Amino acid sequence: MRTNKEIRAPKLRLIGKDGKQIGVVTNSDAQKQAQQAGLDLVEISPNAVPPVCKIIDYGKFRYQMTKKERESKKAQHQAKLKEVKVKPNIDEHDLQVKIKRAREFIEKGNKVRVTCMFRGREMARVGLGQAVVSRIVEELSDIAQTESPPRQMGRNYSLVLAPVGKKKN
């Protein structure tokens, strides 16, 4: 954003310190008016023909812009990846607790990685773990959809669930 002497356009559309439009003036006239007001000439829209400039206090303007940016960042929700770990021989109640926890994460807008961990001889019965994971997916299908397909990575079988409507196409 250019200010004062950095503005090179010969003609400018000028907006006064009170916010009213003055009209199209020469660069030197705009500089003089800003100097008389004791404020800065700031180029608001450089791509317009002629460029739009405003007579304002540049320091105050920058402060308000950074304040707006900070407020907009606060309003944004960063989708985090949460993880729910289960084992293939998990009990019914424990599974319901894990599903309830995953549901809470998804309702807050977070993604959930469901991981089934195999130990020792459980690797011979991978189908049990896959059944547990598919049951979790089925229970959460009303609010979530699979973002990545299930994968076997070493001793872990996992997939990622995302809130409905947040899936990338």
C-alpha positions in Angstrom: 0.0 0.0 0.0 1.6 3.2 -1.2 1.5 6.5 0.8 2.3 10.2 0.1 5.3 10.6 -2.2 5.2 6.9 -3.2 2.0 7.5 -5.3 3.1 8.1 -8.9 -0.2 8.4 -10.8 -0.8 11.8 -12.4 -4.5 11.9 -11.6 -6.2 10.5 -8.5 -9.8 10.0 -7.4 -9.6 11.6 -3.9 -11.7 10.9 -0.8 -11.5 13.5 1.9 -10.8 13.0 5.6 -14.5 13.0 6.4 -15.1 10.2 3.9 -16.8 12.3 1.2 -15.6 12.1 -2.4 -13.7 15.2 -3.6 -13.4 14.0 -7.2 -10.6 13.5 -9.7 -7.6 15.8 -8.9 -3.9 15.9 -9.8 -1.4 14.2 -7.6 0.2 17.4 -6.5 -3.2 18.9 -5.4 -4.0 15.7 -3.5 -0.6 15.9 -1.7 -1.2 19.5 -0.8 -4.7 18.8 0.6 -3.3 16.0 2.7 -0.5 18.1 4.0 -2.9 21.0 4.9 -5.0 18.5 6.9 -1.9 17.2 8.6 -2.7 13.6 7.5 -1.4 11.1 5.0 -2.5 10.4 1.4 -3.0 6.7 1.1 -3.7 4.7 -2.0 -6.7 2.6 -1.3 -7.4 1.0 -4.7 -4.3 1.1 -7.0 -5.9 -0.9 -9.8 -8.8 1.5 -10.4 -8.7 4.1 -13.2 -7.8 6.6 -11.9 -6.4 5.1 -8.6 -8.5 5.9 -5.5 -6.7 7.7 -2.7 -7.9 8.7 0.7 -6.7 11.4 3.2 -6.4 9.6 6.5 -4.0 9.0 9.4 -1.9 6.1 8.1 -0.7 4.9 11.5 -4.3 4.6 12.7 -5.4 3.0 9.4 -2.7 0.3 9.7 -3.7 -0.4 13.4 -7.3 -0.9 12.4 -6.3 -3.2 9.6 -4.2 -5.4 11.8 -7.0 -5.4 14.4 -9.5 -6.6 11.8 -7.1 -9.4 10.7 -6.6 -10.6 14.3 -10.4 -10.7 14.8 -11.0 -12.7 11.6 -8.3 -15.2 12.7 -10.1 -15.6 16.0 -13.3 -16.4 14.2 -11.8 -19.2 12.2 -11.9 -22.7 13.4 -8.8 -24.8 12.6 -9.9 -28.4 12.0 -7.6 -30.6 14.1 -7.0 -34.3 13.6 -8.0 -36.2 16.8 -7.4 -39.9 17.3 -9.4 -42.7 18.8 -7.5 -45.9 19.4 -9.2 -49.3 19.8 -8.1 -52.9 20.0 -9.8 -55.8 18.1 -11.1 -57.5 21.2 -12.7 -54.3 22.7 -15.7 -54.8 25.0 -19.1 -53.4 24.0 -19.2 -50.6 26.7 -15.7 -49.5 26.0 -16.5 -49.3 22.3 -19.5 -47.2 23.0 -17.4 -44.8 25.0 -14.9 -44.5 22.1 -17.7 -43.9 19.7 -19.2 -41.2 22.0 -15.8 -39.5 22.2 -15.3 -39.6 18.4 -18.8 -38.1 18.0 -17.9 -35.2 20.3 -14.8 -34.5 18.2 -16.7 -34.6 14.9 -19.5 -32.3 16.3 -16.9 -29.8 17.2 -15.7 -29.8 13.5 -12.5 -31.9 14.0 -11.4 -34.8 11.9 -11.0 -38.2 13.7 -8.5 -40.9 12.9 -9.8 -44.3 14.0 -6.9 -46.7 14.7 -7.2 -50.3 15.6 -4.0 -51.6 17.1 -3.0 -55.3 16.9 -0.6 -57.0 19.4 1.1 -60.3 19.1 -1.2 -63.1 17.8 -4.0 -60.6 17.0 -2.3 -60.0 13.7 -3.6 -63.4 12.6 -7.2 -62.2 13.0 -7.1 -58.8 11.3 -10.7 -59.2 10.3 -11.8 -58.7 13.9 -10.2 -55.3 13.9 -11.6 -54.3 10.6 -15.1 -55.3 11.8 -14.6 -53.0 14.9 -13.5 -50.1 12.7 -16.3 -50.6 10.2 -18.8 -50.6 13.1 -17.5 -47.3 14.4 -17.8 -45.8 10.8 -21.4 -47.2 10.6 -22.3 -45.7 14.0 -20.9 -42.3 13.0 -22.3 -42.3 9.5 -25.0 -39.8 10.3 -22.5 -37.0 11.1 -19.2 -38.2 9.5 -17.9 -39.6 6.3 -14.6 -41.4 5.5 -12.1 -39.0 4.1 -9.4 -41.5 3.5 -9.9 -45.2 2.9 -8.9 -47.7 5.6 -5.3 -48.8 5.5 -3.2 -51.4 7.2 0.1 -49.9 8.2 2.2 -52.4 10.1 0.3 -53.4 13.3 -2.2 -50.6 12.9 -5.4 -50.5 10.8 -6.7 -46.9 10.5 -8.9 -44.5 8.6 -9.9 -40.8 8.8 -13.4 -39.5 9.4 -14.4 -36.0 8.5 -17.6 -34.1 9.5 -20.3 -34.2 6.8 -20.0 -31.3 4.4 -16.3 -30.7 5.0 -15.0 -33.4 2.6 -12.7 -32.2 -0.2 -13.9 -33.3 -3.6 
